[in-house]
Amino acid sequence: MAHRPAGLGRPFHRLLIAGGAANLGDGMVRVLLPLMALAIGATASGVAAVAAASTVAWPVFGLHAGWLVDRADRRRLLVAANVVRAVTLSALGAAILAEGLQLWMILAAAIVLGVAETIVDTAVTSLVPTVVEPSGYGRANSRIEATVNVTNELLGPSLAGLLAGLTLAAAAGSSAALYAVAVAVLIGLHAAGRRHGGAADGAAARPIPRPTADTTDRDQRARRLTSGLRFIWATPLLRALVLFTAAMNVVWGGSIALLVVYAVEPGPLGLSPAAYGLLLTTMAVGGIAASVLTEPLRRRFGDARLLIADAVGTVLLVLPVALGAGVVAVAVGAVVAGAGSSVWRIINATIRQVITPDDLLGRVYAATRVISWGVVPVAAVVAGGSAEAWGLRTTFTGLTVLAVVVAIAFVPFAARAERAAASGGEPEPSEGEPVSEAR
């Protein structure tokens, strides 16, 4: 009789439900903020500035988020961050109703939501090893990725587009309500964690790190704050994957910042806000399929081929716009890019969770985002300036050339990455440089 893997447990499913509600809110916000900027007459550079503000938190606050997640109660951090998100969206909705919305308000909200995101994303991925046994990491990451794609990529943008077609205030209020739902479920997760020891039923999950008093001096605190960066740099596999991710995210950052200008009327595609939301959902179609199929595809084809497919998907994300293609070609490129992005995140998350000590999980994840997402706001600002100076298609042509170069450079590394992952990807710290320190 075929062996059936053990279930992931009730605590994990509570985490998944809360993440689904919050990610549905995230998917709406991703569309709402640039639409708000367009509604008040912002230029292309103004819209790109909103995209930059949404991601600037990672390079500025990411390391602190990782340190915080490793030092504090991760469930309570998730609750607090989602409360902040709900309040922020409610404030934007009130400003819209009062007809007093201004660009600086949107930028400020984008920054606040970005800081909350650094905490939420770091805490969620760091909680997985505390509620799931090691043999379930791949399945847990795949389910989280599938949930993100269904809510954040598929339902969120289309729902935001539909509600924005009625009123932006209603859309903002709906997002705030979703974050409130996440808070309610996460409070239940806290109780479930106490009853089940923070682990899946019958799972040999890691104990949840408890906060301890910090009696170290300033230099020691700084070393602990940067220990995630040092662990990545001392681990060749992680180091290379993070750098390649950063290079591809330059392309994604420029594309995400400007796609709304290309797609929404009076842009070349001439779409309505609702149609633009539906266009973004096509990216989720590939992502959802990839989330479900990644584990069997890994067994059949190996990590190397799947990671290369993601690099090709990044090219197809920007090539249709560079060629001035219509909505169908743009949507097809988004489907392929979304699939590749999901595969990349699942494989990277699994490798990172396997080879990273528990007391460094938060800091390593945050350091990964600081590097790989730190380029996004810069790319968004540069792309916005380029679009105003030389035009959208010229800017997307440059992004396409960069994507092709990165894909070609990644091919020889992919096989080495697969071999390293198969052997456990053990860190190789430099002499005298500890990579894991006591909390």
C-alpha positions in Angstrom: 0.0 0.0 0.0 1.3 3.4 -0.9 2.7 5.5 1.9 0.6 8.6 2.7 2.5 11.5 4.3 1.3 12.6 7.7 -0.9 15.6 7.9 0.6 19.0 8.6 -1.5 19.6 11.7 -4.1 22.1 13.0 -1.7 24.8 14.0 -0.2 25.0 10.5 -3.7 25.2 9.0 -4.6 28.1 11.3 -1.4 29.8 10.1 -2.5 29.0 6.5 -6.0 30.5 7.0 -4.7 33.6 8.6 -2.1 34.0 5.8 -4.8 33.6 3.2 -6.9 36.4 4.7 -3.9 38.7 5.0 -2.6 37.9 1.5 -6.0 38.6 0.0 -5.7 42.0 1.6 -2.1 42.3 0.2 -3.3 41.4 -3.3 -5.9 44.2 -3.1 -3.5 46.7 -1.8 -1.0 45.9 -4.5 -3.5 47.2 -7.1 -5.2 49.8 -4.9 -2.2 52.0 -4.1 -1.1 52.7 -7.7 -4.8 53.1 -8.7 -5.2 55.7 -5.9 -2.1 57.5 -7.3 -3.6 57.5 -10.8 -6.9 58.7 -9.4 -5.3 61.9 -8.0 -3.4 62.6 -11.2 0.1 61.3 -10.3 2.6 61.1 -13.2 4.5 57.9 -14.2 7.3 58.8 -11.8 4.7 59.4 -9.0 3.2 55.9 -9.6 6.7 54.4 -9.6 7.4 56.2 -6.4 4.5 54.4 -4.8 5.9 51.1 -5.9 9.3 52.1 -4.5 7.8 53.1 -1.2 6.0 49.8 -0.9 9.3 47.9 -1.0 11.8 50.3 0.6 11.1 48.7 4.0 13.1 45.6 3.1 16.5 47.3 2.6 15.9 49.7 5.5 14.2 47.6 8.1 14.6 44.0 6.9 17.5 43.1 9.2 15.7 44.5 12.2 12.6 42.5 11.3 14.7 39.3 11.2 16.3 40.1 14.6 12.9 40.9 16.0 11.3 37.7 14.8 14.1 35.6 16.3 13.8 37.4 19.6 10.1 37.9 20.2 7.0 35.8 20.1 6.3 35.3 16.4 2.5 34.9 16.8 2.2 38.2 18.7 4.3 39.9 16.0 1.9 38.6 13.3 -1.1 39.9 15.3 0.4 43.4 15.9 1.6 43.8 12.3 -1.9 42.9 10.9 -3.5 45.3 13.3 -1.3 48.1 11.9 -2.2 47.1 8.4 -5.9 47.3 9.2 -5.6 50.7 10.8 -3.5 52.1 7.9 -6.0 51.0 5.2 -8.9 52.3 7.3 -7.2 55.7 7.4 -6.7 55.8 3.6 -10.4 54.9 3.2 -11.4 57.8 5.5 -9.2 60.2 3.5 -10.9 59.1 0.2 -14.3 59.6 1.7 -13.3 63.1 2.9 -11.9 63.9 -0.6 -8.6 64.8 1.0 -6.4 62.0 -0.4 -2.9 63.2 -1.4 0.1 61.5 -2.8 2.2 61.9 0.4 -0.6 60.0 2.2 -0.3 57.1 -0.2 3.5 57.1 0.0 3.3 57.1 3.8 0.8 54.3 3.9 3.0 52.3 1.4 6.0 52.6 3.8 4.0 51.6 6.8 2.5 48.6 5.0 5.9 47.7 3.8 7.4 47.6 7.3 4.5 45.4 8.4 5.1 43.1 5.5 8.8 42.6 6.5 7.6 41.4 9.9 4.7 39.2 8.6 6.6 37.5 5.9 9.6 36.8 8.1 7.5 35.5 11.0 5.4 33.2 8.8 8.3 31.5 7.1 10.1 31.2 10.4 7.0 29.6 12.1 6.9 26.7 9.6 9.7 24.7 11.2 8.0 25.1 14.6 4.6 23.7 13.5 5.7 21.2 10.9 8.1 18.3 11.0 11.1 18.5 8.6 9.6 15.9 6.2 6.7 18.3 5.7 8.6 21.5 4.9 8.2 21.1 1.1 4.5 20.4 1.3 4.0 23.2 3.8 5.9 25.7 1.6 3.9 24.6 -1.4 0.6 25.1 0.4 1.7 28.5 1.6 2.8 29.4 -2.0 -0.5 28.1 -3.4 -2.5 30.2 -0.9 -0.4 33.3 -1.7 -1.1 32.8 -5.4 -4.8 32.2 -5.0 -5.4 35.1 -2.7 -2.6 37.6 -3.4 -2.2 37.1 -7.1 -5.6 35.7 -8.3 -8.4 36.9 -6.2 -6.9 40.1 -4.6 -6.2 42.1 -7.8 -9.5 41.2 -9.5 -11.5 42.0 -6.3 -9.6 45.3 -5.9 -10.2 46.2 -9.5 -14.0 45.4 -9.2 -14.4 47.4 -6.0 -12.2 50.2 -7.2 -14.6 50.5 -10.2 -17.3 51.3 -7.6 -15.3 53.3 -5.1 -11.7 53.2 -3.8 -13.0 53.8 -0.3 -14.9 50.5 -0.3 -11.9 48.7 -1.7 -9.7 50.1 1.1 -12.2 49.2 3.8 -12.5 45.7 2.5 -8.7 45.2 2.7 -8.7 46.5 6.3 -11.5 44.0 7.1 -9.4 41.1 5.8 -6.4 42.1 8.0 -8.8 42.1 10.9 -9.9 38.5 10.0 -6.3 37.5 10.0 -5.8 38.9 13.5 -8.8 36.9 14.8 -7.5 33.6 13.4 -3.9 34.3 14.6 -5.2 34.8 18.1 -6.6 31.3 17.8 -3.3 30.0 16.5 -1.7 31.3 19.7 -4.1 29.2 21.8 -3.6 26.2 19.5 0.1 26.5 19.8 -0.1 26.2 23.6 -2.4 23.2 23.4 -0.3 21.3 20.9 3.1 22.5 21.9 3.4 24.6 18.8 3.8 21.5 16.5 1.7 19.6 14.1 -0.1 16.6 15.6 2.5 13.9 16.1 5.3 16.0 14.5 8.8 16.4 15.7 8.9 20.1 15.0 11.4 22.4 16.4 10.6 24.2 19.7 9.6 27.8 19.3 12.5 30.1 20.2 11.7 32.1 23.4 12.8 35.7 23.8 15.7 36.1 26.2 17.2 39.1 28.0 19.8 40.9 25.9 22.8 41.7 28.0 25.3 42.1 25.2 27.1 45.3 24.3 26.5 47.3 21.2 29.1 45.5 19.1 27.6 42.1 20.0 24.1 43.4 19.2 25.3 44.6 15.8 26.9 41.2 15.1 23.7 39.4 15.9 21.7 41.9 13.8 23.9 41.1 10.8 24.4 37.4 11.5 21.8 36.5 8.8 23.9 38.3 6.3 27.1 36.6 7.5 25.4 33.2 7.3 24.3 33.8 3.8 27.8 35.0 2.7 29.4 32.0 4.4 27.1 29.6 2.6 28.0 29.5 -1.1 24.6 28.0 -2.2 22.5 30.6 -0.4 24.9 33.4 -1.4 24.6 32.7 -5.1 20.8 32.1 -5.0 20.3 35.4 -3.2 22.4 37.3 -5.7 20.7 35.8 -8.7 17.3 36.6 -7.1 18.3 40.2 -6.7 19.4 40.5 -10.3 16.0 39.1 -11.5 14.2 41.3 -9.1 15.6 44.4 -10.8 13.6 43.3 -13.8 10.5 42.5 -11.7 10.8 45.9 -9.8 10.8 47.9 -13.0 8.0 45.9 -14.5 5.7 46.0 -11.5 6.2 49.8 -11.2 5.3 50.6 -14.8 2.9 47.9 -16.0 -0.1 49.8 -14.6 1.0 52.8 -16.8 1.2 50.6 -19.9 -2.0 48.8 -19.2 -4.6 51.2 -17.7 -6.3 53.9 -19.9 -4.8 56.2 -21.3 -2.0 53.7 -21.6 -1.4 51.7 -24.8 -3.6 48.8 -23.7 -6.5 51.1 -22.6 -7.8 48.8 -19.9 -10.2 49.8 -17.1 -9.1 49.3 -13.4 -11.2 46.2 -13.3 -9.7 44.8 -16.4 -6.2 45.6 -15.1 -7.0 43.6 -12.0 -8.0 40.7 -14.1 -4.8 41.0 -16.1 -2.8 40.7 -12.9 -4.7 37.6 -12.0 -3.3 35.8 -15.0 0.1 35.8 -13.2 -1.6 33.7 -10.5 -2.8 31.1 -12.9 0.8 29.9 -13.5 1.7 30.4 -9.9 -1.2 28.3 -8.6 -0.4 25.4 -11.0 3.3 25.6 -10.1 2.4 25.6 -6.3 0.5 22.4 -6.8 3.0 20.7 -9.1 6.4 21.8 -7.8 7.1 18.8 -5.5 6.3 16.2 -8.2 8.1 18.3 -10.8 11.2 18.5 -8.5 11.2 14.7 -8.3 10.9 14.2 -12.0 13.0 17.0 -13.5 15.2 18.2 -10.6 15.7 21.6 -9.1 18.1 22.8 -11.8 15.6 22.7 -14.7 12.9 24.3 -12.7 15.1 27.2 -11.6 16.2 27.8 -15.2 12.5 27.8 -16.2 12.0 30.7 -13.7 14.8 32.6 -15.3 13.2 32.2 -18.7 9.8 33.3 -17.2 11.4 36.6 -16.1 12.3 37.3 -19.7 8.7 36.7 -20.8 7.4 39.0 -18.1 8.9 42.1 -19.9 9.4 41.0 -23.5 5.8 41.5 -24.6 5.7 45.1 -23.4 9.1 45.8 -25.1 7.6 44.5 -28.4 4.5 46.6 -27.9 2.3 43.5 -27.8 -1.4 43.3 -27.0 -3.1 42.2 -23.8 -3.1 38.5 -24.8 0.7 38.3 -25.1 1.2 40.3 -21.9 -1.1 37.9 -20.1 0.7 34.8 -21.4 4.0 36.2 -20.3 2.6 36.9 -16.9 1.3 33.3 -16.6 4.8 31.9 -17.4 6.5 34.4 -15.1 4.1 33.7 -12.3 4.7 29.9 -12.5 8.5 30.4 -12.5 8.4 32.8 -9.6 6.4 30.3 -7.4 8.8 27.5 -8.2 11.7 29.7 -7.4 10.3 30.7 -4.0 9.3 27.2 -3.0 12.7 25.7 -3.8 14.6 28.5 -2.1 12.4 28.4 1.0 12.8 24.7 1.4 16.6 24.8 1.0 16.9 27.7 3.4 14.8 26.0 6.1 16.8 22.8 5.8 20.2 24.3 6.2 19.6 27.2 8.5 19.7 26.8 12.3 16.4 27.6 14.0 17.8 30.6 16.0 18.8 32.2 12.7 15.7 31.4 10.5 14.2 34.9 10.9 17.5 36.8 10.4 18.5 34.7 7.4 15.1 35.1 5.7 15.1 38.8 6.4 18.7 39.2 5.1 17.7 37.3 2.0 14.9 39.8 1.4 17.1 42.8 2.3 19.4 41.9 -0.6 16.9 40.4 -3.1 14.1 42.9 -2.5 16.4 45.8 -1.6 16.9 46.4 -5.3 13.2 46.7 -6.1 12.6 50.3 -4.9 15.7 51.4 -6.7 14.7 49.6 -9.9 11.2 51.1 -9.6 12.5 54.7 -9.3 15.1 54.2 -12.1 12.4 52.7 -14.4 10.0 55.5 -13.7 12.6 58.1 -14.6 13.6 56.1 -17.7 10.0 55.9 -18.8 9.5 59.6 -18.6 12.8 60.3 -20.4 12.8 57.6 -23.1 9.4 56.0 -23.1 7.8 52.8 -21.7 8.9 50.5 -24.5 12.5 51.6 -24.4 12.6 51.0 -20.7 11.0 47.5 -21.0 13.6 46.8 -23.8 16.4 47.5 -21.4 14.7 45.3 -18.7 14.4 42.5 -21.3 18.1 42.6 -22.2 19.0 42.4 -18.5 16.7 39.5 -18.0 18.3 37.6 -20.9 21.8 38.2 -19.5 20.8 37.0 -16.1 19.1 33.9 -17.5 22.2 33.0 -19.5 24.5 33.5 -16.5 22.3 31.3 -14.3 22.3 28.2 -16.5 25.8 26.9 -15.5 25.1 27.6 -11.8 21.8 25.8 -11.8 23.4 22.3 -11.9 25.8 23.2 -9.1 22.9 24.5 -7.0 21.0 21.2 -7.5 24.0 19.1 -6.4 24.6 21.3 -3.4 21.0 21.1 -2.3 21.0 17.3 -2.7 24.1 17.1 -0.5 22.5 19.2 2.2 24.1 22.5 1.2 26.1 22.7 4.4 27.5 26.2 5.2 31.1 26.8 4.7 32.0 29.6 7.1 35.3 31.3 6.8 37.9 30.5 9.4 37.1 31.9 12.8 33.7 33.3 11.6 30.8 31.6 13.6 27.5 31.6 11.6 25.2 30.7 14.4 25.2 32.4 17.8 23.3 31.8 21.0 20.2 34.0 21.3 
